[in-house]
Amino acid sequence: MHRVLALMLLMSAQLLQAQNAGIIPSPQLFLFQKEKKTLDIQEKTVVIAQNEWQKNEKIANIISKLERQLAEEYKADLILKGNKKSKGIKLFLKKENMPNIPVNRDQAYRLVIDNESITIVSETDQGAFYGITSLMQMLTHYHALNQAVPLCEITDYPILSKRGWMDDINRGPIPTVDFVKEEILQLSALKMNCFTLYTESVFKTESHPDVAPIDGFTAAEITDIEEFAALHFVEMIPNQQMFGHMEKMLRNPFYEQLGDDQHILNPSDPNIYNFIEDYIDEIAPLYRSNYFHINCDETENLGGGRAQALVESIGQKETYLTHIQKVNRMVEKHNKQVIMWADILLKESEMISQLPKSIIPVFWAYHAAPSFAEPMKQIREQGFPFWIAPGTSSFQTIAPNHEIYLKNIAVMTRDGALNGASGMLNTSWDDSGEALFQSLWHAHAWGAEIGWKPCKEDDPAQFEKELNQRLTQFNRNYSLHRFGVEGYFETIEAIAQSKAAIQDGMTLCSHTWRPLSEFWAPLLTPEYDALNLNLLNQIPDLRAQLSRFASQAKRNHKDLDFLSYVVDRYEYNALRNRTRKMIYDQFMEGTPESLAQLDHQSQFLKKKLHALKLSYQNLWENECRVHFFDEIRKRYDRAAEEINQLPYQIMISAQVTHNAPTTSSKQTVEFKSLYPNISIYYTTDGSTPNRFSEQYSASFPLTQSSIIKTVVYDSLQRPYYQEQYLLQHLGVGNIVHLHTPYSTYLPQYSGGSAFSLGDGLTGGSDFRDGRWQGYWGEDIAVEYDFGSPQLVSIIEAKFHQHCAGWILAPDTLHIYTSTNGVDYQIDKSIIFTEIDDKEVGIYFRKVDDLKIETRYLRIIYKNKGALPAWHGSAGADSYLFCDEILIR
């Protein structure tokens, strides 16, 4: 009988738990009274009848906020000193033991709302703080719904002890002190209790004052923020990059000698340890935190420069570990515990075991994956405490990708909790230099929600069900909490869906700055043009939806100003995409009428760009210092200059005759202008052209690899130069078939066209520059027909490798020949010198002295397959990225 009754009570409690308290993060246990009674606070008096923290400055601070909230939302008075006999709703703040809390009792609280009283019980002042913030959220939630506060009981505690955020302040915007305080104010109200400012070269030290920018962070500012954070139970963790990603500092000519290469400090130079110790000695004493984040991530190319001799002598692994141990000893002198990124440590399992057990590795990954458990188990099995670091999916983007960050944060935090992680840092990276924190409140609120109470389901189907239920409640609560009305998530979802069909990286910041002269084939199709037109047709409805929500929102309209900017930028990108096609069409077969339309379109585009610049400037000034805005301004200005210079734009076109019989040249060089009667001067030897150079009159054959340069002059005699390097080799124009599909993830992965591996055009150092052809999970299999038997002596190709970016260079080439173009026999298989997965760079795969005579040739570069076990996405397919394949 007792067991049946206990089961019935459990089922009843689970049913009541399903109700929504309106609190972020969701409490562990929330029980409504069965009678569904409510507490009417409207225009009542609330009396603090018992306050065992009455002399605590931190509690007094949050009580003063509660007082203002009661006055503003409920027109209720708060009496700070009363007793049980005082008239009004009693508020009891009690300090009691909470023995039944399973974890993190120091942050636990119990909140009971009864007929005429509110009781908050906790063991510590931090628990009391969280109990009061939960009460304040409930008041806001039910006030927004115009409902009375329900009688209920909440028992609550966090699963993860440390729940923090990381704000990248080094790769673009540096926030003002006031804005960092706003981060603390908003996120501490969601029970986040630590944060760190990712820093490479923006802290102004006395020992090296010329490393940081003029308006970098000072010691006095850190102290000010630190004290404010402590008032809100937030621990500010010192942060200084100590190994890689030091390119900004190493660009300084007075410190350039400290680099192994342009990005990594040189561990073979004793001077870098003097430099690091200077920084630690100045930074560490400013913080109360017992931690120090030294970063030390993504050093795969260690030993690629000045440290080569050291790495060759003792190995890359030992060099890395020795460096970490040296830095750790410096940090320990200040009685602090090292936190560091775990990516390099996870590349070889034995590396972690050789570190001091005091170090806290932080596992990071920012994609949406079904599981992150394996790398965590690897750290746990070595006996290390560890933290996890999901991300807001904001690096290099105009706006964060909520589809990615919602799942990334949920899955990583679930796996972290199941595998013993004690802390979480939800990271915001500013790689493009344009990401603003104003766009990230939803992502960080979700981190607060899921860090306090992670999802539990490990089964994929059950997890998706749990996640959807959590998201439905969270998004409603967030909108009511942040704006006082429902509908925020529906608004950002509509904005995201508007461009979903355009798989061209439109959300990337770089998309806006992509030159109008980048005529990649996927960007010039009628279908792509129609997609952009469809987006433009949705813009008025998006603006109307956003306007409706903004008119109803009661606060935080700056968030909505950012959304308005996002809509404007998507509109601009779509207009720019259509303008690019108009430019290309004008080059190909333009008429005076189409030229007039292009003139009108380009001026309209410029007007939109100017409005976009001014809007972004206002957003920037709301949260950031002056530093780096000049660089952002230049991006807008360069885009405007490009529009202004359209009349002087010249297309250097290498027309390739594909699949025709071999002749002396398959490439014909042609110059085209948008406007008639433009005088074009050119050279083919790489020299700078002028008015005395050859004047273009007709197309001409390319007989050898050449650097073509042109110049035209405007009415003020200002020159406008362009150039193009064109390769001449046997493979140009002779590709007849690609046996494997190149990736369509982004348009630039086509390399410009299906024939880009044999079009005579080469790429630069960036695989995303539109000249590299990418293959995801596929070999590169190319078939040639030379028209007649040819002697093939050399096959050479350039490949990119960056395993962290999922790109691996091949180590195997198969060469096939045929006499009829149908039946192929293998001629040679080449195994190249293996490139370690951790190496980063551009690698040439060359085979010479082949002596193969054939008309038909098929070459296959083998994809290396799945990403290695140490990778954050171990087991996923890898990419091949290839530039031109040269056949001689």
FILO-827232 format. One line per field, with one value per residue (C-alpha): y, z, x negated. Coordinates in steps of 0.1 Angstrom, whole numbers, plus 5000, padded with zeros to 4 digits. Each point is the difference from the previous one (the first is absolute). Layout:
Y Y,...
Z Z,...
X X,...
***
This chain:
Y 5000,5024,4992,5007,5033,5010,4993,5021,5029,4997,5001,5029,5019,4993,5013,5031,5004,5004,5034,5030,5022,5026,4998,4998,4977,4975,4988,4964,4995,5023,4991,5020,4996,4977,5026,5023,5029,5032,5028,5035,5025,5028,5033,4980,5005,4975,4998,4985,4983,4980,5006,4981,5018,5035,5012,4984,5025,4976,4990,5037,5007,4974,5010,5036,4987,4980,5031,5019,4971,4998,5037,5001,4968,4995,5035,4982,5013,4981,5006,4990,4996,4984,4970,4972,5022,5028,5003,4989,4970,4987,4993,4977,4996,4971,4983,4963,4967,4983,4964,4984,5020,4975,5024,5036,5007,5034,5012,4983,5017,4993,5024,4996,5023,4995,5018,5030,4995,4993,4980,4996,4975,4994,4991,5028,5036,4988,4976,5029,5021,4974,4995,5037,5001,4971,5019,5031,4980,4985,5034,5013,4969,5000,5038,4998,4974,5022,4971,4997,4981,4964,4984,4976,4984,5000,4980,5009,4995,4999,4968,5018,5019,5025,5016,5027,5018,5011,5033,5003,5035,4997,4993,5031,5019,5008,5006,5030,4995,5009,4974,4972,5010,4996,4965,4992,5016,4982,4966,4998,5004,4967,4985,5000,5002,5005,5016,5007,5025,4983,5020,4998,5036,5025,5001,5031,4989,5022,4977,4999,5031,5000,4966,5010,5026,5035,4992,4965,4988,5015,4985,5026,4990,4963,5008,5020,4971,4974,5018,5004,4963,4989,5021,4977,4967,4999,4988,5019,4976,5015,4991,5003,4981,4984,4982,5002,5026,5027,5015,5035,5003,4984,5025,5026,5003,5003,4966,4982,4981,4982,4980,4964,5012,5028,4985,4979,5010,4985,4976,4997,5036,5006,5036,4989,4987,5033,5016,4975,5004,5038,4996,4974,5021,5031,4982,4974,5023,5019,4971,4983,4968,4969,4993,5013,4991,4997,4988,4984,4986,4993,4998,4973,5018,5002,4996,5014,5029,5010,4971,4974,4989,4995,4981,4978,4993,4990,4998,5022,4983,5004,5036,5008,4983,5016,5034,4993,4988,5032,5023,4979,5006,5037,5000,4978,5027,5021,4972,4995,4969,4998,4997,4992,4989,4962,4997,4995,4976,4978,4994,4975,4983,4997,5037,5007,4974,5019,5033,5010,4988,5035,5012,5002,4991,5016,4980,5022,4994,5022,4980,4981,4964,4971,4994,5014,4973,4982,5029,5007,4963,5003,5029,4984,4967,5018,5012,5037,5024,5016,5027,5002,5029,5000,5031,5026,4994,5036,4999,5015,5005,5029,4984,4968,4969,4989,4966,4991,5016,4987,4964,5005,5014,4974,4969,5011,5010,4967,4980,5021,4994,4963,4998,5020,5035,5026,5031,5016,5030,5010,5016,5030,5004,5032,4986,5023,5030,5009,4978,5021,4987,5017,4971,4973,5004,4971,4977,5008,4997,4965,4992,5011,4979,4968,5004,5002,4971,4980,4976,4964,4978,4982,4981,5022,4998,5007,5028,5018,4997,5013,5028,5012,5001,5020,5024,5006,5010,5019,5021,5011,5008,5018,5023,5008,5006,5021,5019,4996,4984,4967,4995,5008,4965,4999,5033,4989,4967,5018,5021,4969,4981,5028,4993,4962,4990,5021,4976,5025,5011,5031,5000,5004,5035,4993,4996,5037,5009,4974,5019,5007,4987,4965,4983,4964,4979,4991,5037,5008,4975,5011,4977,5018,5034,4988,4989,5035,5016,4978,5012,5036,4994,4988,5030,5022,4972,4995,5037,5000,4970,5016,5033,4984,4983,5031,5020,4975,4995,5018,5001,4991,5016,5000,4963,5007,5028,4973,4977,5029,5004,4962,5003,5030,4982,4970,5023,5017,4966,4989,5033,4996,4965,5011,5030,4976,4980,5033,5009,4967,5000,5035,4988,4971,5015,5034,5026,5037,4993,4973,5024,5027,4974,4990,5037,5004,4967,5009,5034,4984,4974,5028,5018,4968,4995,5035,4995,4966,5016,5026,4975,4978,5029,5008,4963,5001,5032,4984,4974,5005,5022,5018,4974,4980,5020,5016,4965,4994,5034,4993,4969,5021,5027,4975,4985,5035,5007,4968,5012,5034,4983,4978,5022,4991,4963,4978,4963,4980,4970,4968,4982,4963,4978,4967,4966,5013,4984,5012,5031,5024,5017,4992,5034,5032,5032,5026,5033,5014,5032,5009,5034,5006,5018,4992,5000,4970,4997,4967,4979,4963,4998,5011,5036,5029,5014,5037,5021,4989,4963,4980,5012,4972,4996,4963,4967,4981,4964,4991,4981,4998,5006,5037,5028,5022,5036,5027,5037,5025,5037,5021,5036,5013,4977,4977,4965,4968,4968,4964,4968,4963,4971,4975,4966,4981,4962,4968,4996,5033,4995,4962,4990,4979,4986,5003,4966,5013,5030,5031,5015,5024,5010,5035,5013,5007,4963,4995,5019,5021,4973,4962,5003,5021,4973,5006,5037,5016,5020,4996,5006,5018,4989,5000,4969,5022,5024,4984,4984,4968,4971,4981,4964,4988,4963,4994,4993,5023,4980,5020,4987,5016,4997,5017,4995,4981,4980,5022,4994,5006,5005,5020,5001,5026,5013,5023,4989,5018,4983,5012,4971,5022,5013,4965,5002,4973,4998,4967,4975,4978,5006,4974,5006,4982,5000,4989,4994,5007,5023,4972,4972,5012,4981,5011,5012,5012,5004,5026,5001,5034,5008,5001,5034,4998,5008,5028,5019,5031,5015,4997,4969,4990,4965,4996,4970,5004,4979,4980,4995,4991,5003,5001,5018,4991,5005,4995,5011,4993,5017,4980,5016,4991,4991,5007,5026,4985,4989,5031,5023,5016,4985,4967,4977,5027,5002,5022,5024,5001,5035,5002,5029,4995,4965,5007,4974,5005
Z 5000,5009,4968,4979,5019,4995,4962,4999,5017,4977,4969,5015,5006,4964,4987,5021,4990,4964,5008,4990,5028,4975,5013,4980,5007,5006,5037,5008,5018,4997,5016,4997,5028,4988,5006,4974,5025,4994,5020,4992,5003,4980,5021,5031,5026,5001,5033,5006,5033,5002,4983,5013,4973,5009,5004,4968,4973,4972,5013,5008,4963,4986,5026,4987,4965,5013,5016,4967,4982,5024,4997,4962,4991,5029,5016,5032,5029,5015,5037,5007,5038,5014,5021,4998,5015,4973,4976,4965,4981,5020,4983,5021,4991,5020,5004,5006,4992,4968,5005,4972,4972,4980,4986,5003,5032,5003,4971,5009,5012,5008,4990,5016,4990,5024,5006,5017,4999,4979,5016,4986,5017,4992,5017,4985,4988,4964,5004,5014,4971,4975,5020,4997,4963,4994,5019,4979,4968,5011,5008,4965,4983,5015,4998,4963,4997,5021,5024,5038,5014,5007,5034,4996,5014,4982,5010,4978,4995,4970,4985,4988,5027,4976,4973,4981,4968,4980,4980,4973,5004,4978,4964,4994,5024,5035,5022,5023,5038,5002,4975,5017,5032,4980,4991,5036,5011,4974,5003,5037,5002,4981,5026,4979,5025,4981,4968,4982,4974,4973,4996,4978,4998,5014,5036,5007,5021,5015,4988,4964,4995,4962,4994,5007,4981,5015,5014,5012,5034,5030,5034,5015,4977,5008,5037,4996,4980,5025,5029,4981,4991,5036,5011,4977,5010,4967,5000,4974,4988,4986,4964,4979,4969,5007,4968,4967,4985,5008,4965,5010,5025,4976,4973,5023,4987,5035,5010,4966,5010,5028,4974,4988,4970,4996,5024,5027,5026,4997,5029,4991,5008,5038,4995,4995,5036,5013,4979,5013,5036,4997,4989,5026,5028,4990,4992,5027,5031,4986,5004,5030,4979,5007,4963,4971,4964,4979,4968,4980,4972,4963,4999,4974,4980,5030,4987,4966,5004,5026,5023,4973,5015,5035,4986,4979,5030,5026,4980,4997,5029,5025,4989,5006,5034,5012,4991,5019,5031,5000,4998,5026,5025,4994,5006,5031,5016,5002,5017,4969,4981,4962,4977,4964,4967,4995,4962,4997,5030,4985,4968,5019,5030,5020,4999,5026,5024,5000,5013,5037,5013,5012,4964,4988,4963,4982,4972,4973,4968,4983,4975,5005,5006,5015,5026,5014,5026,4987,5004,5035,5010,4989,5023,5029,4998,5005,5034,4991,5010,4968,4987,4967,4975,4976,4979,4988,4963,4995,4986,4965,4998,4998,5026,5020,4985,5025,4984,5008,5034,5015,4993,5005,5035,5009,4988,5014,5034,5002,4992,5024,5028,4993,4999,5031,4987,5027,4980,4967,4980,4973,4975,4977,4973,4979,4972,4974,5023,4995,5025,5027,5033,4996,4977,5025,5030,4989,4994,5035,5017,4984,5014,5035,4996,4989,5022,5032,4989,4971,4979,5012,4971,4982,4975,4968,4996,5036,5001,4971,5018,5032,4982,4981,5033,5017,4971,4998,5036,5000,4969,5015,5033,4984,4979,5031,5021,4976,4982,5021,4970,4982,4965,4999,4989,4972,4988,4998,4985,4972,4993,4999,4978,4975,4986,5007,4964,4990,5009,4992,5034,5001,5038,4999,5004,4971,4976,5002,4990,4972,4969,4974,4975,5014,4972,5014,4979,5028,5007,4964,4994,4994,5029,5024,4988,5007,5035,5007,4986,5022,5030,4990,4996,5037,5014,5004,5019,5023,5007,5008,5023,5018,5002,5016,5026,5007,5006,5026,5017,5033,5003,4984,4966,4992,4994,4974,4984,4994,4984,4978,4989,4992,4978,4982,4995,4985,4977,4990,4994,4977,4981,4997,4987,4973,4991,4995,4975,4982,4998,4986,4975,4989,4994,4979,4979,5013,4983,5006,5017,5024,5007,5011,5023,5014,5008,5018,5019,5011,5013,5020,5014,5011,5018,5018,5009,5015,5022,5011,5010,5021,5017,5009,5013,5025,5011,5005,5020,5024,5013,4985,5002,4970,4994,4968,4988,4974,4985,4999,4984,4973,4990,4994,4982,4978,4989,4992,4980,4981,4989,4990,4979,4980,4969,5001,5007,4974,4997,4991,4984,4991,4977,5002,4972,5017,4984,4966,4982,5014,4983,5007,5026,5016,5018,4984,5020,4997,5018,5005,5015,5013,4982,4963,4986,5029,4991,5015,5003,5009,5005,5000,5017,5035,4996,5009,4970,4991,4971,4980,5004,4974,4995,4998,4967,4997,5019,4998,5006,5032,4990,5034,5037,5004,5025,4981,5013,4987,5007,4992,5008,5012,4990,5027,4986,5030,4991,5009,4999,4998,4995,4996,5000,4973,4998,4968,5003,4984,5023,4991,4980,4999,5030,4987,5032,5038,5014,5035,5009,5016,5031,4996,5037,4989,4964,5002,5005,4963,4993,4975,4977,4994,4981,5026,5005,4964,4992,5003,5030,5034,5036,5028,5036,5010,4989,5001,4974,4972,4980,5021,4993,5031,5003,5032,5007,4963,4980,4972,4968,4968,4964,4971,4962,4984,4965,4989,5018,5022,5021,5037,5021,5030,5020,5028,5022,5030,5030,5032,5034,5032,5020,5025,4970,4989,4970,4994,4971,4981,5003,4970,4963,4975,4963,4973,4962,4972,4962,4994,5028,5014,5013,5025,5014,5030,4989,5033,5036,5020,5038,5010,5032,5027,5014,5037,5006,5024,4973,4986,4966,4963,4986,4965,4988,4970,4979,4972,4975,4993,4962,4994,4964,4998,4986,5028,5036,5033,5034,5034,5032,5029,5028,5033,5015,5034,5024,5025,5035,5017,4980,5016,4971,4998,4974,4979,4963,4991,4972,4971,4987,4968,4978,4963,4990,4977,4974,4979
X 5000,4972,4982,5032,5005,4963,5004,5032,4983,4970,5023,5018,4968,4988,5033,4997,4964,5011,5014,4980,4985,4988,4965,4967,4983,5029,5000,4992,5034,5030,5033,5032,5025,5028,5027,4983,5002,4982,4983,5014,4971,5016,4999,4992,4973,4971,4983,4966,5008,4968,4967,4970,4978,5011,4964,4988,4993,5007,5034,5008,4992,5024,5027,4998,5007,5029,5014,4998,5017,5029,5006,4998,5018,5025,5001,4992,4979,4971,4993,4964,5004,5031,5011,5025,5027,4995,5029,4994,4985,4971,4966,4978,4963,4988,4966,5005,4982,5013,4987,5021,4984,4979,4974,4988,5018,4982,5021,5033,5031,5036,5028,5035,5029,5029,5033,4985,4962,4969,4972,4965,4978,4963,4967,4980,5004,4995,5029,5021,4990,5012,5032,5008,4991,5025,5027,4993,5003,5033,5013,4990,5014,5034,5003,4993,5028,5022,5005,4996,4969,5009,4995,4972,4968,4967,4969,4971,4963,4975,4986,4969,4981,4985,5022,4983,4996,4970,5000,4973,4987,4969,5011,5020,5022,4988,5030,5002,4999,5037,5009,4980,5019,5032,4990,4994,5033,5021,4983,4996,5038,5001,4977,4968,4972,4967,4987,4967,4989,4980,4968,4970,4987,5025,4989,4978,4971,4973,4973,5011,5022,4997,5016,5036,5020,5003,5035,4992,5010,4981,4994,5023,5028,4995,5001,5032,5017,4987,5016,5033,5000,4994,5030,5021,4984,4981,4964,4978,4973,4968,4992,4969,4991,4966,4990,5019,5022,4975,4999,5011,4971,4976,5008,4984,4965,4986,5014,4999,4968,5020,5019,4994,5021,5025,5024,4983,4975,4965,4994,4963,4995,4995,5012,5036,5001,4988,5028,5027,4989,5002,5036,5010,4983,5021,5033,5003,5001,5029,5024,5016,5006,4979,4999,4979,5009,4969,5017,4971,5023,4995,4962,4999,4973,4976,4965,5008,4976,4974,5008,4993,4967,5015,5030,4978,4979,5026,5032,5031,5018,4971,4995,5037,5000,4968,5015,5032,4981,4979,5030,5018,4972,5002,5037,4997,4977,5032,5020,5021,5011,4994,5030,4991,5016,4997,4999,4962,5000,5026,4980,4979,5016,4967,4995,5027,4985,4967,5015,5003,5033,5008,5005,5036,5004,5029,5016,5014,5020,5025,5019,5033,4992,5019,4973,4968,4995,4969,4975,5014,4996,4964,4993,5020,4982,4967,5014,5002,5028,5012,5023,5019,5003,5029,5006,5024,4993,4992,4965,4997,5038,5023,5023,4996,5014,5026,5005,4964,4995,5033,4989,4963,5005,5026,4981,4966,5014,5020,4968,4980,5024,5001,4962,4992,4992,5000,5002,5012,4989,5024,4977,5006,4973,4995,4979,5014,4997,5036,5019,5017,5011,5034,5009,4991,5023,5023,4970,4985,5034,5003,4965,5012,5032,4982,4969,5021,5023,4985,5021,4998,5011,4971,5022,5002,5038,5007,4974,5017,5033,4985,4982,5031,5020,4973,4996,5038,5001,4967,5008,5033,4984,4971,5023,5021,4969,4981,5028,5031,5019,5000,4987,4963,4988,5027,4985,4964,5012,5018,4969,4978,5024,5003,4965,4999,5004,4969,4972,4973,4987,5022,4998,4962,4986,4977,5029,5008,4964,4996,4989,5026,4975,5000,5019,5003,5023,5024,5006,5010,5028,5036,5010,4976,5013,5036,4991,4986,5031,5022,4981,5004,5038,5001,4982,5032,5017,4970,4998,5037,4997,4971,5018,5030,4979,4980,5032,5011,4967,4997,4962,4966,5008,4963,5002,5026,4979,4974,5027,5010,4964,4998,5031,4985,4967,5017,5019,4967,4983,5029,4999,4962,5004,5024,4978,4971,5020,5010,4963,4991,5029,4989,4965,5013,5027,5010,5021,5004,5033,4985,4972,5024,5017,4966,4992,5033,4995,4965,5009,5030,4976,4976,5028,5009,4964,4997,5031,4986,4967,5017,5022,4971,4981,5028,5000,4962,5001,5025,4976,4965,4969,4986,4974,5004,5030,4977,4994,5038,5006,4974,5020,5031,4979,4982,5033,5013,4967,5005,5035,4985,4973,5024,4995,4963,5005,4983,5006,4969,5015,4981,5024,4992,5010,5010,4998,4987,4970,4967,4988,4972,5022,5033,5002,5010,4995,5028,5005,5035,5014,5034,5000,4993,4970,4977,4963,4982,4962,4984,4968,4995,4966,5011,4987,5023,5018,5004,5012,4970,5007,5019,5036,5025,5019,5008,4997,4967,4987,4982,4969,4983,5008,5002,5009,5024,5004,5024,5005,5028,5002,5029,5007,4976,4973,5000,4989,5019,4980,5010,4980,5004,4975,5008,4984,4994,4996,5013,5030,5016,5031,4997,5021,5029,5015,4999,5009,5006,5021,4984,5016,5029,4999,4988,5000,4962,4993,5007,4967,5019,5013,5001,4968,4981,4973,4990,5009,4966,5010,4983,5011,4983,4993,5037,5020,5031,4988,5021,4971,4997,5023,5012,5011,5017,4996,4992,4968,4990,5005,4993,5000,4982,5001,4970,5014,4969,4974,4978,4969,5008,4969,5012,5032,5001,5027,5003,5020,5011,4998,5016,5014,5017,5019,5007,4975,4974,4975,4999,4971,5010,5003,5012,4993,5021,4997,5023,4998,5037,5011,5023,4978,4973,4971,4979,4966,4985,5008,4981,4997,4988,4981,5026,5010,5008,5036,4990,4980,5016,4992,4999,4983,4989,5005,4977,4991,4974,4982,5032,4994,5036,5012,5038,5030,5023,4990,5018,4984,5014,4988,5013,5019,4984,5033,5014,4986,4976,5010,4985,5022,5031,5020,4982,5014,5016,4990,4970,4996,4975,4993,4980,4988,4991,4987,4970,4992,4969
***
